[in-house]
């Protein structure tokens, strides 16, 4: 029984770890459960800017802009997803003023190139350092707040919240001070044709961002860089009035500037940094009109009612399945119920660990997977009963039940996973949530049905008092009681002799 004991200890460790994850990392609730706003934005072609077709690249840029604007709203756990060829679905959990979100998200991104004012070199350096310190402090305070919330220390939470507000005011102050050191030049994103990240050397260890302006933009850029060349002052690149980069201009361009409408921003950029900067520049360079085609609001009370109803439905479904299995399969049903409880705990913990956002369809997928999880046990137990009635020993019947039902279990679960993959790949939003929860549930159910049920059942049949036919939902074994008792004794001796195996072959 040593091997079964180790497996049981392993399963217990998994369950305890799963419970810890559920308690320490509560599952994220989606818009339909938490309440909030959902906006659907549709990108519009802009022939005046030469945009006659909405391309995937343009949608990625638009998605980035919207995500940046949501960060400005301070919405936690918001999501932006591309839907179809020209739409963005924006979910804002907890937002009470969808009109504000509509105003912020509906505007077009503004890219602006500004020049640093003369005599501000030392002040710019000092303010930039202070801003970096404030941003580092912000990250630290936010991490501390999460820990305090987990500990439910109300007094410390209030004190830390005050520190966060003070830090926020400091960041705004430093940002405003830096913005005041730059002067508007009239060169905006409407003059920028493209921005692309390119490797700066053959080894691709350093990257750069290549800019391309139209004719008028090239003239404005040459004039501005001619004034900044060799002075040590920076060229400020602002997106929605936020400084995103501040390259300097070399002395070789003093007076004449960078001509030809092309320029390169160099530095110690990695691939990710250069790609992010080029995406930010394109976000302002490709102003696409965005039309809000839907603005749907879900009340917090409706979300709370949905959560409560979902919990009741899930508990009722689980309870009915547990009762049915015990009534119909007796001891085998008890084994299935324990495996099913393990399944439910581990699956819900995985939702928290993987960051799955629970929605109503997602909860429906989870509840549905409970039935699928017990389906494997039904196949195994029915096969086990058939073997017992055919006169095989208890142990050999259990082994045959698992071995011969495996192919059917594998086929049914694989086909379900294929359907989940199709739903996730082709669906969007709530449909993807359903596919993820159902898929995770199916994978975990294979583990619990095959591993947990097998170990538990082999452990229980090792107890002589639990070898009666009525415990397995049948009137009698297919062999006379004396023969069955003799085989049980041989089984017990084989376990005592070699406890590294799960049992002897009789």
NUZA-719563 format. One line per 8 residues: number of its first residue (from 1); for each residue x, y, z of C-alpha. Coordinates in steps of 0.5 Angstrom, whole numbers, padded with zeros to 4 digits. Example, Ala and Ser with C-alpha at 12.3 -4.5 7.8 and 13.67 -1.06 7.14 Angstrom:
// NUZA-719563
1> 0025,-0009,0016 | 0027,-0002,0014
***
This chain:
// NUZA-719563
1> 0000,0000,0000 | 0006,0005,0000 | 0005,0007,-0007 | -0002,0009,-0006 | 0000,0012,0001 | 0005,0017,-0003 | 0000,0018,-0008 | -0006,0020,-0003
9> -0001,0025,0000 | 0001,0028,-0007 | -0006,0029,-0008 | -0008,0032,-0001 | -0002,0037,-0002 | -0005,0039,-0009 | -0012,0040,-0005 | -0008,0044,0000
17> -0004,0048,-0005 | -0011,0049,-0009 | -0015,0052,-0003 | -0009,0057,-0001 | -0009,0059,-0008 | -0017,0061,-0008 | -0016,0064,-0001 | -0010,0068,-0003
25> -0012,0070,-0010 | -0019,0071,-0011 | -0022,0070,-0018 | -0023,0076,-0022 | -0030,0078,-0024 | -0032,0080,-0031 | -0037,0086,-0033 | -0043,0082,-0032
33> -0042,0080,-0025 | -0038,0086,-0022 | -0042,0091,-0026 | -0039,0097,-0030 | -0039,0099,-0038 | -0038,0096,-0044 | -0037,0100,-0051 | -0036,0098,-0058
41> -0032,0102,-0062 | -0032,0102,-0070 | -0026,0105,-0073 | -0028,0109,-0079 | -0023,0110,-0086 | -0020,0117,-0087 | -0019,0118,-0094 | -0017,0125,-0092
49> -0011,0122,-0089 | -0010,0117,-0094 | -0013,0111,-0090 | -0019,0108,-0095 | -0018,0101,-0091 | -0018,0099,-0084 | -0012,0094,-0083 | -0010,0089,-0078
57> -0004,0093,-0076 | -0008,0100,-0076 | -0013,0096,-0071 | -0007,0094,-0067 | -0005,0101,-0066 | -0012,0103,-0064 | -0012,0098,-0059 | -0006,0101,-0056
65> -0009,0108,-0056 | -0015,0106,-0052 | -0011,0102,-0047 | -0007,0108,-0046 | -0013,0112,-0045 | -0016,0107,-0040 | -0010,0107,-0036 | -0011,0114,-0035
73> -0018,0113,-0033 | -0015,0109,-0027 | -0020,0103,-0029 | -0017,0096,-0026 | -0018,0090,-0030 | -0021,0093,-0036 | -0020,0089,-0042 | -0020,0091,-0050
81> -0021,0086,-0055 | -0021,0086,-0063 | -0027,0084,-0065 | -0028,0083,-0073 | -0024,0087,-0078 | -0026,0094,-0075 | -0029,0094,-0068 | -0026,0094,-0061
89> -0030,0091,-0055 | -0028,0095,-0049 | -0030,0092,-0042 | -0029,0097,-0036 | -0031,0093,-0030 | -0033,0098,-0024 | -0034,0104,-0028 | -0040,0108,-0026
97> -0040,0114,-0031 | -0040,0111,-0038 | -0041,0118,-0041 | -0034,0120,-0038 | -0031,0113,-0041 | -0034,0115,-0048 | -0032,0122,-0048 | -0024,0120,-0047
105> -0024,0113,-0051 | -0028,0117,-0057 | -0023,0122,-0059 | -0017,0121,-0063 | -0010,0121,-0061 | -0006,0127,-0061 | 0002,0126,-0063 | 0006,0133,-0062
113> 0013,0134,-0063 | 0016,0140,-0058 | 0023,0143,-0057 | 0026,0144,-0050 | 0026,0151,-0048 | 0033,0155,-0048 | 0036,0155,-0041 | 0032,0149,-0038
121> 0037,0144,-0039 | 0039,0143,-0031 | 0032,0144,-0029 | 0030,0138,-0034 | 0035,0133,-0031 | 0033,0135,-0024 | 0025,0134,-0025 | 0026,0128,-0029
129> 0030,0124,-0024 | 0025,0126,-0019 | 0020,0124,-0023 | 0023,0117,-0024 | 0024,0117,-0016 | 0016,0118,-0015 | 0014,0113,-0021 | 0019,0108,-0017
137> 0015,0109,-0010 | 0008,0109,-0014 | 0010,0101,-0016 | 0012,0100,-0009 | 0006,0103,-0005 | 0001,0099,-0010 | 0005,0093,-0008 | 0004,0094,-0001
145> -0003,0096,-0002 | -0004,0089,-0005 | -0001,0086,0001 | -0005,0090,0006 | -0011,0088,0003 | -0010,0081,0003 | -0008,0082,0011 | -0015,0086,0012
153> -0011,0091,0016 | -0016,0097,0015 | -0012,0102,0019 | -0005,0100,0015 | -0010,0101,0008 | -0012,0107,0010 | -0005,0110,0012 | -0002,0107,0005
161> -0008,0110,0001 | -0006,0117,0004 | 0001,0116,0002 | -0001,0113,-0005 | -0005,0120,-0006 | 0001,0124,-0004 | 0005,0120,-0009 | 0000,0121,-0015
169> 0000,0129,-0013 | 0008,0129,-0013 | 0008,0125,-0020 | 0003,0130,-0023 | 0007,0136,-0020 | 0013,0133,-0024 | 0010,0132,-0030 | 0007,0139,-0031
177> 0014,0142,-0029 | 0017,0137,-0035 | 0011,0139,-0040 | 0012,0147,-0038 | 0020,0146,-0041 | 0018,0144,-0048 | 0015,0149,-0053 | 0010,0147,-0058
185> 0013,0147,-0066 | 0007,0146,-0070 | 0009,0139,-0072 | 0004,0134,-0070 | 0003,0127,-0072 | -0001,0128,-0078 | 0005,0130,-0081 | 0008,0123,-0079
193> 0008,0118,-0085 | 0011,0112,-0081 | 0015,0109,-0075 | 0018,0103,-0075 | 0023,0099,-0071 | 0029,0097,-0074 | 0036,0093,-0072 | 0041,0098,-0071
201> 0047,0093,-0072 | 0048,0086,-0075 | 0047,0082,-0069 | 0041,0086,-0067 | 0043,0087,-0060 | 0041,0094,-0061 | 0035,0097,-0064 | 0033,0104,-0067
209> 0026,0107,-0069 | 0026,0110,-0076 | 0021,0116,-0077 | 0018,0118,-0084 | 0015,0125,-0085 | 0011,0128,-0091 | 0014,0134,-0095 | 0011,0139,-0090
217> 0013,0135,-0084 | 0020,0134,-0086 | 0021,0142,-0087 | 0018,0143,-0080 | 0023,0137,-0077 | 0029,0140,-0081 | 0028,0147,-0078 | 0026,0144,-0071
225> 0032,0140,-0071 | 0037,0145,-0073 | 0035,0150,-0067 | 0036,0144,-0062 | 0043,0141,-0066 | 0049,0141,-0061 | 0045,0145,-0056 | 0044,0139,-0051
233> 0037,0141,-0051 | 0032,0135,-0052 | 0026,0134,-0058 | 0020,0132,-0054 | 0015,0127,-0057 | 0008,0128,-0053 | 0003,0123,-0054 | -0004,0126,-0051
241> 0000,0131,-0048 | 0004,0126,-0044 | 0012,0126,-0046 | 0014,0119,-0048 | 0021,0120,-0051 | 0026,0126,-0051 | 0032,0124,-0056 | 0037,0129,-0057
249> 0040,0132,-0063 | 0047,0132,-0065 | 0052,0138,-0066 | 0053,0136,-0074 | 0046,0138,-0075 | 0046,0145,-0072 | 0043,0150,-0077 | 0041,0146,-0082
257> 0037,0140,-0078 | 0036,0133,-0081 | 0033,0134,-0088 | 0030,0129,-0093 | 0024,0128,-0088 | 0027,0122,-0085 | 0030,0121,-0078 | 0032,0115,-0073
265> 0032,0115,-0066 | 0038,0111,-0063 | 0039,0109,-0056 | 0040,0103,-0052 | 0034,0100,-0054 | 0032,0093,-0054 | 0027,0090,-0059 | 0021,0091,-0054
273> 0023,0098,-0052 | 0024,0100,-0060 | 0017,0096,-0062 | 0013,0100,-0056 | 0016,0107,-0058 | 0014,0106,-0066 | 0007,0103,-0064 | 0006,0110,-0059
281> 0009,0114,-0065 | 0004,0111,-0070 | -0002,0111,-0065 | -0001,0119,-0066 | 0001,0119,-0073 | -0005,0115,-0076 | -0011,0119,-0073 | -0017,0114,-0075
289> -0024,0117,-0073 | -0027,0112,-0068 | -0035,0111,-0067 | -0038,0109,-0061 | -0043,0104,-0064 | -0046,0101,-0057 | -0045,0103,-0050 | -0048,0098,-0045
297> -0048,0099,-0038 | -0049,0093,-0033 | -0051,0095,-0026 | -0047,0093,-0020 | -0053,0090,-0016 | -0055,0086,-0023 | -0048,0083,-0022 | -0048,0081,-0015
305> -0055,0078,-0016 | -0052,0074,-0022 | -0046,0072,-0018 | -0051,0069,-0012 | -0055,0066,-0017 | -0049,0062,-0021 | -0047,0060,-0014 | -0053,0057,-0012
313> -0054,0054,-0019 | -0047,0051,-0018 | -0048,0048,-0011 | -0054,0045,-0013 | -0051,0042,-0019 | -0046,0039,-0015 | -0050,0037,-0010 | -0055,0033,-0014
321> -0049,0029,-0018 | -0046,0027,-0011 | -0052,0024,-0009 | -0054,0021,-0015 | -0047,0018,-0015 | -0047,0015,-0008 | -0055,0012,-0009 | -0053,0009,-0015
329> -0046,0007,-0015 | -0045,0006,-0007 | -0038,0005,-0005 | -0036,0007,-0012 | -0040,0013,-0012 | -0037,0015,-0006 | -0030,0015,-0009 | -0033,0019,-0015
337> -0035,0024,-0011 | -0029,0025,-0007 | -0025,0026,-0014 | -0031,0031,-0016 | -0029,0035,-0010 | -0022,0035,-0011 | -0023,0037,-0019 | -0028,0043,-0017
345> -0022,0045,-0012 | -0017,0045,-0017 | -0020,0047,-0023 | -0023,0054,-0019 | -0015,0055,-0016 | -0013,0054,-0023 | -0018,0060,-0025 | -0015,0064,-0020
353> -0007,0062,-0022 | -0008,0063,-0030 | -0012,0070,-0029 | -0018,0067,-0032 | -0024,0073,-0031 | -0030,0069,-0029 | -0036,0071,-0033 | -0043,0068,-0033
361> -0042,0064,-0039 | -0035,0062,-0036 | -0039,0060,-0030 | -0044,0056,-0034 | -0038,0052,-0037 | -0035,0051,-0030 | -0042,0048,-0028 | -0042,0044,-0035
369> -0035,0041,-0034 | -0038,0038,-0027 | -0042,0033,-0031 | -0037,0032,-0036 | -0032,0030,-0030 | -0037,0025,-0027 | -0038,0022,-0034 | -0031,0019,-0034
377> -0033,0015,-0027 | -0039,0013,-0030 | -0035,0009,-0036 | -0030,0006,-0031 | -0035,0004,-0026 | -0040,0001,-0031 | -0034,-0003,-0034 | -0032,-0005,-0027
385> -0039,-0008,-0025 | -0039,-0012,-0032 | -0032,-0015,-0030 | -0035,-0017,-0023 | -0041,-0020,-0026 | -0037,-0024,-0031 | -0034,-0027,-0025 | -0027,-0024,-0025
393> -0024,-0022,-0018 | -0025,-0015,-0015 | -0018,-0012,-0016 | -0018,-0015,-0023 | -0025,-0012,-0025 | -0022,-0005,-0022 | -0016,-0005,-0026 | -0020,-0008,-0033
401> -0025,-0002,-0031 | -0020,0003,-0031 | -0016,0000,-0037 | -0022,-0001,-0042 | -0025,0005,-0041 | -0019,0009,-0042 | -0020,0010,-0050 | -0027,0012,-0049
409> -0025,0017,-0044 | -0020,0020,-0048 | -0024,0020,-0055 | -0029,0024,-0051 | -0025,0029,-0048 | -0021,0030,-0054 | -0027,0032,-0058 | -0029,0037,-0053
417> -0022,0040,-0053 | -0023,0041,-0060 | -0029,0044,-0059 | -0027,0049,-0054 | -0021,0051,-0058 | -0025,0052,-0064 | -0030,0057,-0059 | -0023,0060,-0057
425> -0020,0061,-0063 | -0026,0064,-0067 | -0030,0067,-0062 | -0029,0073,-0058 | -0031,0076,-0051 | -0036,0072,-0047 | -0035,0066,-0052 | -0028,0065,-0050
433> -0029,0065,-0043 | -0034,0059,-0044 | -0029,0056,-0048 | -0023,0057,-0043 | -0027,0055,-0037 | -0029,0049,-0040 | -0023,0047,-0043 | -0019,0047,-0036
441> -0025,0043,-0033 | -0024,0038,-0038 | -0016,0037,-0037 | -0017,0037,-0030 | -0023,0032,-0030 | -0018,0027,-0034 | -0013,0027,-0028 | -0018,0027,-0022
449> -0022,0021,-0026 | -0016,0017,-0028 | -0011,0018,-0022 | -0015,0020,-0016 | -0021,0015,-0017 | -0016,0010,-0018 | -0012,0011,-0012 | -0018,0012,-0008
457> -0021,0006,-0010 | -0015,0001,-0010 | -0014,0004,-0003 | -0021,0002,-0001 | -0021,-0005,-0004 | -0015,-0007,0001 | -0020,-0006,0007 | -0023,-0013,0008
465> -0029,-0010,0010 | -0031,-0006,0004 | -0031,-0012,-0001 | -0038,-0014,0000 | -0042,-0014,-0007 | -0047,-0009,-0004 | -0042,-0004,-0003 | -0041,-0004,-0011
473> -0049,-0004,-0013 | -0049,-0011,-0015 | -0053,-0017,-0011 | -0047,-0022,-0011 | -0040,-0023,-0015 | -0040,-0027,-0021 | -0036,-0033,-0017 | -0038,-0037,-0011
481> -0036,-0033,-0004 | -0031,-0038,-0002 | -0027,-0037,-0009 | -0028,-0030,-0008 | -0025,-0030,-0001 | -0019,-0034,-0003 | -0017,-0029,-0009 | -0018,-0023,-0004
489> -0013,-0027,0001 | -0008,-0028,-0005 | -0009,-0020,-0006 | -0008,-0019,0001 | -0001,-0023,0001 | 0001,-0020,-0005 | 0001,-0013,-0003 | 0004,-0015,0004
497> 0010,-0018,0000 | 0011,-0013,-0005 | 0008,-0006,-0003 | 0012,-0002,-0009 | 0006,-0005,-0014 | -0001,-0003,-0014 | -0003,-0010,-0013 | -0002,-0017,-0016
505> -0004,-0020,-0022 | -0009,-0025,-0020
***
